[in-house]
Amino acid sequence: MHEFYVGPYRQMFKREKQDEDDLFMIAVLGEALGVPDPAAYYTAELLPAVWDNFHAWHRRIGIPRSPLDHIGCC
């Protein structure tokens, strides 16, 4: 039954998951990207969780090289 209900919408769910992940990365990396972030103190502890996905994220959103000076992933 799961495949019956979810199957036709698989692409939509995947796209929405990527949008959520992009928003999460911007929230966590906002202070480093120069965006004023009142929750920077709380999101700083999440940085180790997003380092593994950072390269794929900035390539997916169209930034060819790392936007952060202190992170050289490319």
SELUM-389074 format. One line per 4 residues: number of its first residue (from 1); for each residue x, y, z of N, C-alpha, C. Coordinates in Angstrom, 1 decimal, m for minus. Layout:
N
NUM	X,Y,Z,X,Y,Z,X,Y,Z; ...
This chain:
74
1	0.8,m1.2,0.0,0.0,0.0,0.0,0.9,1.3,0.0; 2.0,1.2,0.7,2.9,2.4,0.7,3.3,2.8,m0.7; 3.7,1.8,m1.5,4.1,2.1,m2.9,3.0,2.7,m3.7; 1.8,2.2,m3.4,0.6,2.7,m4.2,0.4,4.2,m3.9
5	0.5,4.6,m2.6,0.3,6.0,m2.3,1.5,6.9,m2.5; 2.6,6.4,m2.3,3.9,7.2,m2.4,4.5,7.2,m3.8; 4.4,6.1,m4.5,5.0,6.0,m5.8,4.8,7.1,m6.8; 3.6,7.6,m7.0,3.5,8.7,m8.0,4.1,10.0,m7.6
9	4.3,10.2,m6.3,4.8,11.4,m5.8,6.3,11.4,m5.3; 7.0,10.3,m5.7,8.4,10.2,m5.3,9.3,11.3,m5.6; 9.2,11.8,m6.8,10.0,13.0,m7.3,9.7,14.2,m6.5; 8.4,14.5,m6.2,8.0,15.6,m5.4,8.5,15.6,m4.0
13	8.5,14.4,m3.4,9.0,14.2,m2.0,10.5,14.4,m2.0; 11.2,14.0,m3.1,12.6,14.1,m3.1,13.0,15.6,m3.3; 12.3,16.3,m4.1,12.5,17.8,m4.3,12.2,18.5,m3.0; 11.2,18.2,m2.3,10.9,18.9,m1.1,11.9,18.6,0.0
17	12.4,17.4,0.0,13.5,17.0,1.0,14.7,17.8,0.7; 15.1,18.0,m0.6,16.3,18.8,m1.0,16.0,20.3,m0.6; 14.8,20.8,m0.8,14.6,22.2,m0.4,14.7,22.3,1.1; 14.2,21.4,1.9,14.3,21.4,3.4,15.8,21.4,3.8
21	16.6,20.5,3.1,18.0,20.4,3.4,18.7,21.7,3.1; 18.4,22.3,2.0,19.0,23.6,1.6,18.7,24.7,2.6; 17.5,24.7,3.1,17.1,25.7,4.1,17.8,25.4,5.4; 18.0,24.2,5.8,18.7,23.8,7.0,20.2,24.2,6.9
25	20.8,24.0,5.7,22.2,24.4,5.5,22.3,25.9,5.6; 21.4,26.7,5.0,21.5,28.1,5.1,21.3,28.6,6.6; 20.4,27.9,7.3,20.2,28.3,8.7,21.5,28.0,9.5; 22.1,26.9,9.3,23.3,26.5,10.0,24.5,27.4,9.6
29	24.7,27.6,8.3,25.8,28.3,7.8,25.6,29.8,7.6; 24.4,30.3,8.0,24.1,31.7,7.8,25.1,32.7,8.3; 25.5,32.5,9.5,26.5,33.4,10.1,27.8,33.4,9.3; 28.2,32.3,8.9,29.5,32.2,8.1,29.3,32.8,6.8
33	28.1,32.8,6.2,27.8,33.4,4.9,27.6,34.9,5.0; 27.5,35.4,6.2,27.3,36.9,6.3,25.8,37.2,6.5; 25.0,36.3,6.8,23.6,36.5,7.0,23.4,36.7,8.5; 22.8,37.8,9.0,22.6,37.9,10.5,21.7,36.9,11.0
37	22.1,36.1,12.0,21.4,35.0,12.5,21.2,35.1,14.0; 20.0,35.3,14.5,19.9,35.4,15.9,20.1,34.0,16.6; 20.0,33.0,15.9,20.1,31.6,16.5,21.5,31.1,16.2; 22.5,31.9,15.9,23.8,31.4,15.5,24.5,30.6,16.7
41	24.2,31.0,17.9,24.8,30.3,19.0,24.3,28.9,19.1; 23.0,28.6,18.7,22.5,27.3,18.8,22.8,26.5,17.6; 22.9,27.1,16.4,23.3,26.4,15.2,24.7,26.1,15.1; 25.6,26.7,15.8,27.0,26.5,15.8,27.4,25.0,16.1
45	26.6,24.5,17.0,26.9,23.1,17.4,26.4,22.1,16.4; 25.7,22.5,15.4,25.2,21.7,14.3,26.2,21.6,13.1; 27.2,22.5,13.1,28.2,22.6,12.0,28.8,21.2,11.7; 29.3,20.5,12.7,29.9,19.2,12.3,29.0,18.2,11.6
49	27.7,18.4,11.8,26.7,17.5,11.1,26.5,17.8,9.7; 26.9,19.1,9.3,26.7,19.5,7.9,27.9,19.5,7.1; 29.1,19.3,7.7,30.4,19.4,6.9,30.4,18.4,5.8; 29.9,17.2,6.1,30.0,16.1,5.1,29.2,16.4,3.8
53	28.1,17.2,4.0,27.2,17.5,2.8,27.5,18.9,2.2; 28.4,19.6,2.8,28.7,21.0,2.3,29.0,21.1,0.9; 29.9,20.3,0.4,30.4,20.3,m1.0,29.2,20.1,m1.9; 28.4,19.0,m1.7,27.3,18.7,m2.5,26.2,19.8,m2.5
57	26.1,20.4,m1.4,25.1,21.5,m1.2,25.5,22.7,m2.1; 26.7,23.2,m1.9,27.0,24.4,m2.7,27.1,24.2,m4.2; 27.4,23.0,m4.6,27.4,22.6,m6.0,25.9,22.6,m6.5; 25.0,22.0,m5.7,23.6,21.8,m6.1,22.9,23.2,m6.2
61	23.3,24.2,m5.4,22.6,25.4,m5.5,23.2,26.4,m6.5; 24.3,25.9,m7.1,24.9,26.7,m8.2,26.1,27.5,m7.9; 26.8,27.3,m6.8,28.0,27.9,m6.4,29.2,27.0,m6.8; 30.0,27.3,m7.8,31.0,26.4,m8.2,32.1,26.2,m7.2
65	32.5,27.2,m6.4,33.6,27.0,m5.4,33.0,27.3,m4.0; 33.7,26.9,m3.0,33.2,27.1,m1.7,33.0,28.6,m1.4; 31.8,29.0,m0.9,31.6,30.4,m0.6,32.2,30.9,0.7; 32.8,30.0,1.5,33.4,30.3,2.7,34.9,30.4,2.6
69	35.5,31.4,3.1,37.0,31.6,3.0,37.7,30.5,3.8; 37.2,30.2,4.9,38.0,29.2,5.8,37.6,27.8,5.5; 36.8,27.5,4.6,36.5,26.1,4.2,36.8,25.9,2.7; 37.9,25.2,2.5,38.3,24.9,1.1,38.0,23.5,0.7
73	36.8,23.2,0.3,36.4,21.8,0.0,36.7,21.5,m1.5; 36.9,22.5,m2.3,37.1,22.3,m3.8,38.5,22.4,m4.2
